[in-house]
Amino acid sequence: MSVRFVAVGVTVLALVATGCGQRSHISIAVGGRVEQVAAGTTLGRAAETFGLRPRAGNLLDVEGKVLRARAFSGGLSVDGRRAGSDTRLRAGDRIGVIGGRDRVEGVRQSVVPVPDGLPANPQGRLVKTPGVRVIVRGAISHKLVSSRFRPTGPPKTERVVALTFDDGPSPTDTLRVLKVLRRMHVRATFFVIGYLVEAYPEIVVRVHAAKMAIGNHTYNHPEVPPFAQLPRRLLDAEIQLGAQRLGRLGITTELLRPPAGSSSAAVVRAAQAAGERVVIWSVDPVDWPAGVTAMQIRRRVLEAVQPGSIVLLHDGGGDQSATIAALPGIIRGIRHKRLRLVPLAP
């Protein structure tokens, strides 16, 4: 508790005596000045006389915002010690004020079971771990303080595979990919770049209308330096701008794929602040260089794919004709392994 004295130093003055030799007044220190008060004056009366009004403290929420103004009264002090307003003053007393201390609301913790489990963050495979979510909120405001996941069992992998497409929307190839997926009754996930969403919004709307999952692939797709090496303010800007461009189309996402899969603890924190989970991959057939063939892409995927795989493919960033040609064989091959194709879940 901080104490602010309105009196500086101890000043003891001679008592003023009445003609009969009795003390009718005493000297006290108030605000750096010596003042005279009647003998027997109480601290409360002196505070009222000299306009001493202790500041009251506020009740704050967990974010530091005022929940209840002037909730905690201040006090008065005599010679540096808190004293009641009925305290009788003596010659030489120093009167001070004690400001009311701001206090933060308490917190409450709840434990919520997550029997179906949660994916890792960053997520590289379709694996879920059962556990509980430990949530801490303000006791009065109910504002979120923290939320953490505590595993209670081993990870579980289903016989599912996710096909994901990066770097679109492309004016030439995205709809060609979509046509194959719809013909073969497959739902996949498209990670789109913000400035391309601005350029080709109608393509993104069509992908969304086809019930494909859509993820944030940042606004500019920065790769040099690697995304994970960017300062936090740039991470935030890239993630938020990408999400905003989707938001203008009425699309929200909880999935972020950093450019080139460049992730770190800082990237995860920035994504979480935006309400997104980082998703990378476990199978990369390197389908984007010039000269790669559909047969090579198909073989690389099918040799590596297994239950829980997240497959990286491209619908943007260049001519994706080989990927599109390989796609039907990839889908049939995955199904031949008795694996189900699914979009990424939020």
Contacts in CASP RR format, 6 or more apart in sequence:
PFRMAT RR
TARGET T0000
AUTHOR 0000-0000-0000
METHOD contacts of the structure
MODEL  1
MSVRFVAVGVTVLALVATGCGQRSHISIAVGGRVEQVAAGTTLGRAAETF
GLRPRAGNLLDVEGKVLRARAFSGGLSVDGRRAGSDTRLRAGDRIGVIGG
RDRVEGVRQSVVPVPDGLPANPQGRLVKTPGVRVIVRGAISHKLVSSRFR
PTGPPKTERVVALTFDDGPSPTDTLRVLKVLRRMHVRATFFVIGYLVEAY
PEIVVRVHAAKMAIGNHTYNHPEVPPFAQLPRRLLDAEIQLGAQRLGRLG
ITTELLRPPAGSSSAAVVRAAQAAGERVVIWSVDPVDWPAGVTAMQIRRR
VLEAVQPGSIVLLHDGGGDQSATIAALPGIIRGIRHKRLRLVPLAP
1 98 0 8 1.000
1 99 0 8 1.000
1 100 0 8 1.000
1 101 0 8 1.000
2 98 0 8 1.000
2 99 0 8 1.000
2 101 0 8 1.000
3 77 0 8 1.000
3 80 0 8 1.000
3 96 0 8 1.000
3 98 0 8 1.000
3 99 0 8 1.000
4 96 0 8 1.000
4 97 0 8 1.000
4 98 0 8 1.000
4 99 0 8 1.000
5 31 0 8 1.000
5 77 0 8 1.000
5 80 0 8 1.000
5 94 0 8 1.000
5 96 0 8 1.000
5 97 0 8 1.000
6 30 0 8 1.000
6 31 0 8 1.000
6 32 0 8 1.000
6 52 0 8 1.000
6 95 0 8 1.000
6 96 0 8 1.000
6 97 0 8 1.000
7 28 0 8 1.000
7 29 0 8 1.000
7 30 0 8 1.000
7 31 0 8 1.000
7 32 0 8 1.000
7 94 0 8 1.000
7 95 0 8 1.000
7 96 0 8 1.000
8 29 0 8 1.000
8 31 0 8 1.000
8 32 0 8 1.000
9 29 0 8 1.000
9 32 0 8 1.000
9 94 0 8 1.000
10 29 0 8 1.000
10 79 0 8 1.000
10 92 0 8 1.000
10 94 0 8 1.000
11 27 0 8 1.000
11 29 0 8 1.000
11 32 0 8 1.000
11 34 0 8 1.000
11 92 0 8 1.000
11 94 0 8 1.000
12 27 0 8 1.000
12 91 0 8 1.000
12 92 0 8 1.000
13 27 0 8 1.000
13 34 0 8 1.000
13 91 0 8 1.000
13 92 0 8 1.000
14 27 0 8 1.000
15 23 0 8 1.000
15 25 0 8 1.000
15 26 0 8 1.000
15 27 0 8 1.000
15 91 0 8 1.000
16 23 0 8 1.000
16 24 0 8 1.000
16 25 0 8 1.000
16 26 0 8 1.000
16 27 0 8 1.000
16 36 0 8 1.000
17 23 0 8 1.000
17 24 0 8 1.000
18 24 0 8 1.000
23 39 0 8 1.000
23 91 0 8 1.000
24 38 0 8 1.000
24 39 0 8 1.000
25 36 0 8 1.000
25 37 0 8 1.000
25 38 0 8 1.000
25 39 0 8 1.000
26 36 0 8 1.000
26 37 0 8 1.000
26 38 0 8 1.000
26 39 0 8 1.000
26 40 0 8 1.000
26 41 0 8 1.000
26 89 0 8 1.000
26 90 0 8 1.000
26 91 0 8 1.000
26 92 0 8 1.000
27 34 0 8 1.000
27 35 0 8 1.000
27 36 0 8 1.000
27 91 0 8 1.000
27 92 0 8 1.000
28 34 0 8 1.000
28 35 0 8 1.000
28 37 0 8 1.000
28 46 0 8 1.000
28 89 0 8 1.000
28 91 0 8 1.000
28 92 0 8 1.000
28 93 0 8 1.000
28 94 0 8 1.000
28 95 0 8 1.000
29 35 0 8 1.000
29 92 0 8 1.000
29 93 0 8 1.000
29 94 0 8 1.000
29 95 0 8 1.000
30 46 0 8 1.000
30 50 0 8 1.000
30 52 0 8 1.000
30 95 0 8 1.000
31 50 0 8 1.000
31 95 0 8 1.000
35 50 0 8 1.000
37 45 0 8 1.000
37 46 0 8 1.000
37 49 0 8 1.000
37 89 0 8 1.000
40 88 0 8 1.000
40 89 0 8 1.000
41 88 0 8 1.000
41 89 0 8 1.000
42 85 0 8 1.000
42 86 0 8 1.000
42 87 0 8 1.000
42 88 0 8 1.000
42 89 0 8 1.000
43 76 0 8 1.000
43 78 0 8 1.000
43 83 0 8 1.000
43 84 0 8 1.000
43 85 0 8 1.000
43 86 0 8 1.000
43 87 0 8 1.000
43 88 0 8 1.000
43 89 0 8 1.000
43 95 0 8 1.000
44 76 0 8 1.000
44 84 0 8 1.000
44 85 0 8 1.000
44 86 0 8 1.000
44 87 0 8 1.000
46 52 0 8 1.000
46 89 0 8 1.000
46 95 0 8 1.000
47 53 0 8 1.000
47 76 0 8 1.000
47 85 0 8 1.000
47 95 0 8 1.000
47 97 0 8 1.000
50 95 0 8 1.000
52 76 0 8 1.000
52 95 0 8 1.000
52 96 0 8 1.000
52 97 0 8 1.000
53 97 0 8 1.000
54 73 0 8 1.000
54 74 0 8 1.000
54 75 0 8 1.000
54 76 0 8 1.000
54 97 0 8 1.000
54 98 0 8 1.000
54 99 0 8 1.000
54 100 0 8 1.000
55 74 0 8 1.000
55 97 0 8 1.000
55 99 0 8 1.000
55 100 0 8 1.000
56 69 0 8 1.000
56 70 0 8 1.000
56 71 0 8 1.000
56 72 0 8 1.000
56 73 0 8 1.000
56 74 0 8 1.000
56 99 0 8 1.000
56 100 0 8 1.000
57 70 0 8 1.000
57 71 0 8 1.000
57 72 0 8 1.000
57 73 0 8 1.000
57 74 0 8 1.000
57 99 0 8 1.000
57 100 0 8 1.000
57 101 0 8 1.000
57 102 0 8 1.000
57 103 0 8 1.000
58 66 0 8 1.000
58 67 0 8 1.000
58 68 0 8 1.000
58 69 0 8 1.000
58 70 0 8 1.000
58 71 0 8 1.000
58 72 0 8 1.000
58 102 0 8 1.000
58 103 0 8 1.000
59 66 0 8 1.000
59 67 0 8 1.000
59 68 0 8 1.000
59 71 0 8 1.000
59 72 0 8 1.000
59 102 0 8 1.000
59 103 0 8 1.000
59 104 0 8 1.000
59 105 0 8 1.000
59 140 0 8 1.000
60 66 0 8 1.000
60 67 0 8 1.000
60 102 0 8 1.000
60 103 0 8 1.000
60 104 0 8 1.000
60 105 0 8 1.000
61 67 0 8 1.000
61 104 0 8 1.000
61 105 0 8 1.000
61 138 0 8 1.000
61 140 0 8 1.000
61 141 0 8 1.000
61 143 0 8 1.000
62 104 0 8 1.000
62 105 0 8 1.000
62 106 0 8 1.000
62 107 0 8 1.000
62 137 0 8 1.000
62 138 0 8 1.000
62 141 0 8 1.000
62 143 0 8 1.000
62 145 0 8 1.000
63 141 0 8 1.000
63 143 0 8 1.000
64 104 0 8 1.000
67 105 0 8 1.000
67 140 0 8 1.000
67 141 0 8 1.000
71 103 0 8 1.000
72 100 0 8 1.000
72 101 0 8 1.000
72 102 0 8 1.000
72 103 0 8 1.000
73 100 0 8 1.000
74 97 0 8 1.000
74 98 0 8 1.000
74 99 0 8 1.000
74 100 0 8 1.000
75 82 0 8 1.000
75 84 0 8 1.000
75 97 0 8 1.000
75 98 0 8 1.000
75 99 0 8 1.000
75 100 0 8 1.000
76 82 0 8 1.000
76 83 0 8 1.000
76 84 0 8 1.000
76 85 0 8 1.000
76 95 0 8 1.000
76 96 0 8 1.000
76 97 0 8 1.000
76 98 0 8 1.000
77 83 0 8 1.000
77 95 0 8 1.000
77 96 0 8 1.000
77 97 0 8 1.000
77 98 0 8 1.000
78 87 0 8 1.000
78 89 0 8 1.000
78 93 0 8 1.000
78 94 0 8 1.000
78 95 0 8 1.000
78 96 0 8 1.000
79 93 0 8 1.000
79 94 0 8 1.000
80 94 0 8 1.000
80 96 0 8 1.000
82 98 0 8 1.000
89 95 0 8 1.000
105 138 0 8 1.000
105 139 0 8 1.000
105 140 0 8 1.000
105 141 0 8 1.000
106 138 0 8 1.000
106 139 0 8 1.000
106 140 0 8 1.000
107 136 0 8 1.000
107 137 0 8 1.000
107 138 0 8 1.000
107 139 0 8 1.000
107 145 0 8 1.000
108 136 0 8 1.000
108 137 0 8 1.000
108 138 0 8 1.000
108 139 0 8 1.000
109 134 0 8 1.000
109 135 0 8 1.000
109 136 0 8 1.000
110 134 0 8 1.000
110 135 0 8 1.000
110 137 0 8 1.000
111 132 0 8 1.000
111 133 0 8 1.000
111 134 0 8 1.000
111 135 0 8 1.000
112 132 0 8 1.000
112 133 0 8 1.000
112 135 0 8 1.000
113 131 0 8 1.000
113 132 0 8 1.000
114 130 0 8 1.000
114 131 0 8 1.000
114 132 0 8 1.000
114 133 0 8 1.000
114 149 0 8 1.000
115 130 0 8 1.000
115 131 0 8 1.000
116 128 0 8 1.000
116 130 0 8 1.000
117 128 0 8 1.000
117 129 0 8 1.000
117 130 0 8 1.000
117 131 0 8 1.000
117 156 0 8 1.000
118 128 0 8 1.000
118 129 0 8 1.000
118 131 0 8 1.000
118 133 0 8 1.000
118 149 0 8 1.000
119 126 0 8 1.000
119 127 0 8 1.000
119 128 0 8 1.000
119 277 0 8 1.000
120 127 0 8 1.000
120 129 0 8 1.000
121 268 0 8 1.000
121 271 0 8 1.000
121 272 0 8 1.000
121 277 0 8 1.000
121 278 0 8 1.000
122 263 0 8 1.000
122 267 0 8 1.000
122 268 0 8 1.000
122 277 0 8 1.000
122 278 0 8 1.000
122 279 0 8 1.000
122 280 0 8 1.000
123 277 0 8 1.000
123 278 0 8 1.000
123 279 0 8 1.000
123 280 0 8 1.000
123 310 0 8 1.000
124 279 0 8 1.000
124 280 0 8 1.000
124 281 0 8 1.000
124 282 0 8 1.000
124 310 0 8 1.000
125 157 0 8 1.000
125 282 0 8 1.000
125 308 0 8 1.000
125 309 0 8 1.000
125 310 0 8 1.000
126 157 0 8 1.000
126 158 0 8 1.000
126 160 0 8 1.000
126 161 0 8 1.000
126 162 0 8 1.000
126 307 0 8 1.000
126 308 0 8 1.000
126 309 0 8 1.000
126 310 0 8 1.000
126 342 0 8 1.000
126 344 0 8 1.000
127 155 0 8 1.000
127 156 0 8 1.000
127 157 0 8 1.000
127 308 0 8 1.000
128 155 0 8 1.000
128 156 0 8 1.000
129 149 0 8 1.000
129 151 0 8 1.000
129 153 0 8 1.000
129 154 0 8 1.000
129 155 0 8 1.000
129 156 0 8 1.000
130 151 0 8 1.000
130 152 0 8 1.000
130 153 0 8 1.000
130 156 0 8 1.000
131 149 0 8 1.000
131 150 0 8 1.000
131 151 0 8 1.000
131 152 0 8 1.000
131 153 0 8 1.000
132 149 0 8 1.000
132 150 0 8 1.000
132 152 0 8 1.000
133 147 0 8 1.000
133 148 0 8 1.000
133 149 0 8 1.000
133 150 0 8 1.000
134 146 0 8 1.000
134 147 0 8 1.000
134 148 0 8 1.000
134 149 0 8 1.000
134 150 0 8 1.000
135 144 0 8 1.000
135 146 0 8 1.000
135 147 0 8 1.000
136 144 0 8 1.000
136 145 0 8 1.000
136 146 0 8 1.000
136 147 0 8 1.000
137 143 0 8 1.000
137 144 0 8 1.000
137 145 0 8 1.000
138 145 0 8 1.000
157 307 0 8 1.000
157 308 0 8 1.000
158 307 0 8 1.000
158 308 0 8 1.000
158 340 0 8 1.000
159 307 0 8 1.000
159 308 0 8 1.000
159 338 0 8 1.000
159 339 0 8 1.000
159 340 0 8 1.000
160 307 0 8 1.000
160 308 0 8 1.000
160 339 0 8 1.000
160 340 0 8 1.000
160 341 0 8 1.000
160 342 0 8 1.000
161 305 0 8 1.000
161 307 0 8 1.000
161 308 0 8 1.000
161 309 0 8 1.000
161 310 0 8 1.000
161 311 0 8 1.000
161 334 0 8 1.000
161 339 0 8 1.000
161 340 0 8 1.000
161 341 0 8 1.000
161 342 0 8 1.000
162 188 0 8 1.000
162 189 0 8 1.000
162 308 0 8 1.000
162 309 0 8 1.000
162 310 0 8 1.000
162 311 0 8 1.000
162 341 0 8 1.000
162 342 0 8 1.000
162 343 0 8 1.000
162 344 0 8 1.000
163 181 0 8 1.000
163 186 0 8 1.000
163 188 0 8 1.000
163 189 0 8 1.000
163 311 0 8 1.000
163 313 0 8 1.000
163 330 0 8 1.000
163 331 0 8 1.000
163 341 0 8 1.000
164 188 0 8 1.000
164 189 0 8 1.000
164 190 0 8 1.000
164 191 0 8 1.000
164 257 0 8 1.000
164 279 0 8 1.000
164 281 0 8 1.000
164 310 0 8 1.000
164 311 0 8 1.000
164 312 0 8 1.000
164 313 0 8 1.000
164 344 0 8 1.000
165 174 0 8 1.000
165 177 0 8 1.000
165 188 0 8 1.000
165 189 0 8 1.000
165 190 0 8 1.000
165 191 0 8 1.000
165 313 0 8 1.000
165 314 0 8 1.000
165 315 0 8 1.000
165 316 0 8 1.000
166 191 0 8 1.000
166 217 0 8 1.000
166 257 0 8 1.000
166 312 0 8 1.000
166 313 0 8 1.000
166 314 0 8 1.000
166 315 0 8 1.000
166 316 0 8 1.000
167 191 0 8 1.000
167 193 0 8 1.000
167 196 0 8 1.000
167 217 0 8 1.000
167 221 0 8 1.000
167 314 0 8 1.000
167 315 0 8 1.000
167 316 0 8 1.000
167 317 0 8 1.000
167 318 0 8 1.000
168 174 0 8 1.000
168 190 0 8 1.000
168 191 0 8 1.000
168 192 0 8 1.000
168 193 0 8 1.000
168 196 0 8 1.000
168 217 0 8 1.000
168 315 0 8 1.000
168 316 0 8 1.000
168 317 0 8 1.000
169 190 0 8 1.000
169 192 0 8 1.000
169 196 0 8 1.000
169 197 0 8 1.000
169 199 0 8 1.000
169 200 0 8 1.000
169 203 0 8 1.000
169 204 0 8 1.000
169 207 0 8 1.000
169 315 0 8 1.000
169 316 0 8 1.000
170 196 0 8 1.000
170 200 0 8 1.000
170 203 0 8 1.000
170 315 0 8 1.000
170 316 0 8 1.000
170 317 0 8 1.000
170 318 0 8 1.000
170 320 0 8 1.000
171 200 0 8 1.000
171 203 0 8 1.000
172 319 0 8 1.000
173 315 0 8 1.000
173 316 0 8 1.000
173 318 0 8 1.000
173 319 0 8 1.000
173 320 0 8 1.000
173 321 0 8 1.000
173 323 0 8 1.000
173 324 0 8 1.000
174 190 0 8 1.000
174 200 0 8 1.000
174 203 0 8 1.000
174 207 0 8 1.000
174 315 0 8 1.000
174 316 0 8 1.000
175 203 0 8 1.000
175 206 0 8 1.000
176 320 0 8 1.000
176 324 0 8 1.000
177 315 0 8 1.000
177 320 0 8 1.000
177 323 0 8 1.000
177 324 0 8 1.000
177 327 0 8 1.000
178 206 0 8 1.000
178 207 0 8 1.000
178 210 0 8 1.000
178 212 0 8 1.000
180 324 0 8 1.000
180 327 0 8 1.000
180 328 0 8 1.000
180 331 0 8 1.000
181 187 0 8 1.000
181 188 0 8 1.000
181 210 0 8 1.000
181 212 0 8 1.000
181 327 0 8 1.000
182 210 0 8 1.000
184 328 0 8 1.000
184 331 0 8 1.000
186 331 0 8 1.000
186 341 0 8 1.000
187 211 0 8 1.000
187 212 0 8 1.000
187 213 0 8 1.000
187 341 0 8 1.000
187 342 0 8 1.000
187 343 0 8 1.000
188 212 0 8 1.000
188 213 0 8 1.000
188 341 0 8 1.000
188 343 0 8 1.000
189 212 0 8 1.000
189 213 0 8 1.000
189 214 0 8 1.000
189 215 0 8 1.000
189 255 0 8 1.000
189 343 0 8 1.000
189 344 0 8 1.000
190 207 0 8 1.000
190 212 0 8 1.000
190 213 0 8 1.000
190 214 0 8 1.000
190 215 0 8 1.000
190 315 0 8 1.000
191 214 0 8 1.000
191 215 0 8 1.000
191 216 0 8 1.000
191 217 0 8 1.000
191 255 0 8 1.000
191 257 0 8 1.000
191 279 0 8 1.000
192 204 0 8 1.000
192 214 0 8 1.000
192 215 0 8 1.000
192 216 0 8 1.000
192 217 0 8 1.000
192 246 0 8 1.000
193 217 0 8 1.000
193 218 0 8 1.000
193 219 0 8 1.000
193 220 0 8 1.000
193 221 0 8 1.000
193 242 0 8 1.000
194 216 0 8 1.000
194 217 0 8 1.000
194 218 0 8 1.000
194 219 0 8 1.000
194 220 0 8 1.000
194 241 0 8 1.000
194 242 0 8 1.000
194 245 0 8 1.000
194 246 0 8 1.000
195 219 0 8 1.000
195 220 0 8 1.000
195 245 0 8 1.000
197 204 0 8 1.000
197 242 0 8 1.000
197 245 0 8 1.000
197 246 0 8 1.000
197 249 0 8 1.000
198 245 0 8 1.000
201 248 0 8 1.000
201 249 0 8 1.000
204 214 0 8 1.000
204 246 0 8 1.000
204 249 0 8 1.000
204 251 0 8 1.000
205 249 0 8 1.000
207 214 0 8 1.000
208 214 0 8 1.000
208 249 0 8 1.000
208 251 0 8 1.000
212 343 0 8 1.000
213 255 0 8 1.000
213 343 0 8 1.000
213 344 0 8 1.000
213 345 0 8 1.000
214 246 0 8 1.000
214 251 0 8 1.000
214 253 0 8 1.000
214 255 0 8 1.000
215 246 0 8 1.000
215 253 0 8 1.000
215 255 0 8 1.000
215 256 0 8 1.000
215 257 0 8 1.000
216 239 0 8 1.000
216 242 0 8 1.000
216 243 0 8 1.000
216 246 0 8 1.000
216 253 0 8 1.000
216 255 0 8 1.000
216 256 0 8 1.000
216 257 0 8 1.000
216 276 0 8 1.000
217 242 0 8 1.000
217 256 0 8 1.000
217 257 0 8 1.000
217 259 0 8 1.000
218 227 0 8 1.000
218 238 0 8 1.000
218 239 0 8 1.000
218 241 0 8 1.000
218 242 0 8 1.000
218 256 0 8 1.000
218 258 0 8 1.000
218 259 0 8 1.000
219 237 0 8 1.000
219 238 0 8 1.000
219 241 0 8 1.000
219 242 0 8 1.000
219 245 0 8 1.000
220 238 0 8 1.000
221 259 0 8 1.000
222 230 0 8 1.000
222 234 0 8 1.000
222 238 0 8 1.000
222 259 0 8 1.000
223 259 0 8 1.000
223 260 0 8 1.000
223 262 0 8 1.000
226 260 0 8 1.000
226 262 0 8 1.000
227 235 0 8 1.000
227 238 0 8 1.000
227 258 0 8 1.000
227 259 0 8 1.000
227 260 0 8 1.000
227 261 0 8 1.000
227 262 0 8 1.000
227 263 0 8 1.000
227 267 0 8 1.000
228 258 0 8 1.000
228 262 0 8 1.000
228 263 0 8 1.000
228 264 0 8 1.000
228 266 0 8 1.000
228 267 0 8 1.000
229 262 0 8 1.000
230 238 0 8 1.000
232 266 0 8 1.000
232 270 0 8 1.000
235 266 0 8 1.000
235 267 0 8 1.000
235 270 0 8 1.000
236 270 0 8 1.000
236 273 0 8 1.000
236 274 0 8 1.000
239 256 0 8 1.000
239 270 0 8 1.000
239 271 0 8 1.000
239 274 0 8 1.000
239 276 0 8 1.000
240 274 0 8 1.000
243 252 0 8 1.000
243 253 0 8 1.000
243 274 0 8 1.000
243 276 0 8 1.000
246 252 0 8 1.000
246 253 0 8 1.000
253 276 0 8 1.000
253 346 0 8 1.000
254 275 0 8 1.000
254 276 0 8 1.000
254 277 0 8 1.000
254 346 0 8 1.000
255 276 0 8 1.000
255 277 0 8 1.000
255 279 0 8 1.000
255 344 0 8 1.000
255 346 0 8 1.000
256 271 0 8 1.000
256 274 0 8 1.000
256 276 0 8 1.000
256 277 0 8 1.000
256 278 0 8 1.000
256 279 0 8 1.000
257 278 0 8 1.000
257 279 0 8 1.000
257 280 0 8 1.000
258 267 0 8 1.000
258 278 0 8 1.000
258 280 0 8 1.000
261 280 0 8 1.000
261 281 0 8 1.000
263 278 0 8 1.000
263 280 0 8 1.000
267 278 0 8 1.000
268 278 0 8 1.000
271 277 0 8 1.000
271 278 0 8 1.000
277 346 0 8 1.000
279 310 0 8 1.000
279 344 0 8 1.000
280 310 0 8 1.000
281 310 0 8 1.000
281 311 0 8 1.000
281 312 0 8 1.000
282 304 0 8 1.000
282 308 0 8 1.000
282 309 0 8 1.000
282 310 0 8 1.000
282 311 0 8 1.000
283 300 0 8 1.000
283 301 0 8 1.000
283 304 0 8 1.000
283 305 0 8 1.000
283 309 0 8 1.000
283 310 0 8 1.000
283 311 0 8 1.000
283 312 0 8 1.000
284 311 0 8 1.000
284 312 0 8 1.000
285 296 0 8 1.000
285 297 0 8 1.000
285 300 0 8 1.000
285 301 0 8 1.000
285 304 0 8 1.000
285 311 0 8 1.000
285 312 0 8 1.000
285 313 0 8 1.000
286 292 0 8 1.000
286 300 0 8 1.000
287 297 0 8 1.000
287 312 0 8 1.000
287 313 0 8 1.000
287 314 0 8 1.000
287 320 0 8 1.000
287 322 0 8 1.000
287 323 0 8 1.000
287 326 0 8 1.000
288 314 0 8 1.000
288 317 0 8 1.000
288 318 0 8 1.000
288 320 0 8 1.000
288 323 0 8 1.000
290 319 0 8 1.000
291 322 0 8 1.000
292 322 0 8 1.000
293 322 0 8 1.000
294 322 0 8 1.000
294 323 0 8 1.000
294 325 0 8 1.000
294 326 0 8 1.000
295 326 0 8 1.000
296 322 0 8 1.000
297 313 0 8 1.000
297 322 0 8 1.000
297 323 0 8 1.000
297 326 0 8 1.000
297 330 0 8 1.000
298 326 0 8 1.000
298 329 0 8 1.000
298 330 0 8 1.000
301 311 0 8 1.000
301 326 0 8 1.000
301 330 0 8 1.000
301 334 0 8 1.000
302 330 0 8 1.000
302 333 0 8 1.000
302 334 0 8 1.000
302 337 0 8 1.000
305 311 0 8 1.000
305 334 0 8 1.000
305 337 0 8 1.000
305 339 0 8 1.000
306 339 0 8 1.000
307 339 0 8 1.000
310 344 0 8 1.000
311 330 0 8 1.000
313 323 0 8 1.000
313 327 0 8 1.000
314 320 0 8 1.000
314 323 0 8 1.000
315 323 0 8 1.000
331 341 0 8 1.000
334 341 0 8 1.000
335 341 0 8 1.000
END
